């Protein structure tokens, strides 16, 4: 599918991210900037999928990198730096939801902005992706974004979302089925 191109392709990406986290732990602001450039769009998209508010997602995105700055020294390299960053994102987003006790529908502009920074997703693909993702439930959308855009394995998603692996797999497959049916319906 067209959004699979957004998945991390380089095998050494985890090593590169972990190296930047080590440098951030030593106070290297440039490394934090590089980490942000590489992961910022994914963090924003994931926060947006939880919060459904562009402003809140932007705020959480900034808080994530402040937390990374403060916590980099305690990061334990295990080959999964994005899981660590996304756990921070999820915790901060859920904390914001609890504080505000509200959800809002995501506007078309917010979904467009979520994927605007991904080089492999052009404007047309971003628009189609946004419309497709709006047809999914919140959980399905989060699973699809984490797997197809951020490159997480289903087992990692299950752990991150505190769901069973079977649940994640069935929700992912159900979401893909919905997307395929929608795509077929639009094509005819």
N, C-alpha and C positions, 0 to 999 in steps of 0.2 A: 504494500500500500504506500501511498505517497508520503506519509509522515514517517515511515520507517527510516528514511534518509536522515532524519534528525538524530538518530541514535549515535552514541559515541562510537567512532569507528576504530580509533587507535587503541591497540592493546596496551600501550604504555600510558594511557591517560590516567589511570588510577595512580601510577607511580609519580607522574608529573604533579597531580593534585596533592598527593601526600608530601612531595618535596616542597611545594608552595606552603602547605600548612606548617611544615617544620620551620620554614623561613619566617612565616608569620609569627610563630611562637618565639622567634628570636628578635621580633620587633621590626621585621622588614615590611614596610608599607607598600612597596612596589609588588611584592609577592601577593599581598592581599588584593591589590588591583588586578593582578593577573588571574587570581582565583575568582574574583568577581566577574571579570570578562568571560571566563570560561564557563562559569556555573550560574551567573546571574539570571539569565533568561529562564532556565529550568526552575530555579528557586521561585522566581516571580510567578511562573505558570502554575507551579504546585500550590503556592500560597493563594493564588487567585481561584484555583479549583476548590479550595476549602472555604475561603472567605467570601467569594462572589462580589467583591468590592475592589475596584482598581486602587483606590486610595489606601485601603487597609492592606492590600497585597504589597503595594509599594513600601508602606511603613514597615511591614513585617520583613520584607526583603532587606531593608536597611538594618533592622534589628538583628537579622540573621548574621550579617557580616560584622556587626559590633560584637555579637556573641562569639563568632569565630575568632575575632581578634583577642577577646578576653580568654577564650577556652582552648586556643590552639596548643598551648603547652600540655594540656591534659589529654589531647587526642592520642589514642593508641592506634598506630598504623596496623591495619588488618587487611589492606587491599580494597577497602570499601569507603573511600572518603566521601563519595556522594551520599551514601546511606547516612553517614554522620551529619552532613550538612542538611539533608532532607529531614532527619529526625529533629534537628534544631528548628527547621522551618515549620514542621508539623506542630511541635510543642508551642512555639510562639503564636502560630495561627490559632490553635485551639484555645490558648490562653486569651487571645484577643476576642474570640467568639464568646467565651465564658464571661469576659468583662462586659461586653456589649450586648450579649444575649440577643443577637439579631443576625439575620441573613438577608441578602438582597440578591435579586436576579442579576446575572452578569450581562452587561450591555455588549452589543456587538463590537464596540470600540475596544472594550477591555480584552475580549478574546483576541482581537486582531493584534493589540499591543503585546499580548502574552507571547506571541510567536513571531513578532516583527524582528527580534534580534537573532533569530536562528537563521544562519546563512543558508541552510539546506531547504528552508521553507520560504518559497517566494510569496509575493503578495496574494496571488490567486490561490495558491495552495492554502495559505493562512486563512483566507475567507472561507474556503470550502471546509477546512478543518474546524474552524470556529462553528460553522453551522451544523456540522455533523456532531461535534461534541455537545452542543446545546440540547441534542435529543437524548442524551444519556442522563442517568441518575447521577447524583453527586459522587457516590462511591464508584460507579462504573467509570465516570470521567476521570477520577483520581487514579484509578488502576490503569486506564489506557494511557494517561499522560506519563505516569511513572514508568510504564513499560516501554511504550513506543517512542516517547520523546526523550525521557531521561535515561533510558536503557537499563532500568532495573530488571532483575530476574523476578519471576513470580514468587519465588520463595522469599526474596528480600522484601517484596511488596507486602506479602503476608505478615512478615515480622514487623515491618514499619507501621502497617495499619492495624496490627493486632487482630488479624483474621486468619482463619484456617487456610492452608494452601488450596484445598478443594474449593473453598468459597471464592478465593481470588481467581482461580482458573475458570470456574463457572461464570462468574461475573464478567471476566475478561472476554470469554467466548460469547456470552450473551450480548455484550456490548459490540463485539465485532459483527455478530449476526445483525444487530440493529443497524449498524453502519452500512453493512453490505446491502441490506434490504432498502435502506434509504437511498443509497447510491444507485441501485438498480431502478428504483422508482423515479429518481430524477433523470436518469439516462433515457427512460422510455417516454 
